[in-house]
Amino acid sequence: MRMLLVITDAEALPAFERGFLENGSRGFTVAPRVFGSGRSGLRAGTRAHPGASSLLFTVVPDAEEAETLRFLRGLRDAAGAAERTKIFSLAAEDVSQG
C-alpha cells in the first residue's frame, strides 16, 4: 500500500476535494488548515504570519499509485497550485489489527 500525502495552499484545497468527490472511487482524508514553517516562511493564520496550508492524503494499493499520482497532479495543475503543492509517497501498512 502507498499513502500519497498532499500539502497545498489552503486556497487550492477545494479543487482537490471537488476532484475526489466527483471521481467517487477514491477515499481521502483532509486536514483543512495546518500551520507550520517551510521555504515560504511561517504560515500560522495570523496577521503577522498570514496564510495556511492544507493536508490531504489517500491510501491506495501499490498498483494504483501511478494512476493516482497523475490524478493528483492534474488536480494540482487545474487549481493553479503547482508552485505551492508538494506530493509525497510513503509506504503504508495497516497495523490496526493485532
Protein Blocks (a to p, Z undefined) as FASTA:
>chain_A
ZZddddddfklmmmmmmmmmmnomaccdddfbacdddfkopaehpaklgciddddddddd
fklmmmmmmmmmmmmmmnopmmmcccdddddddfkgZZ
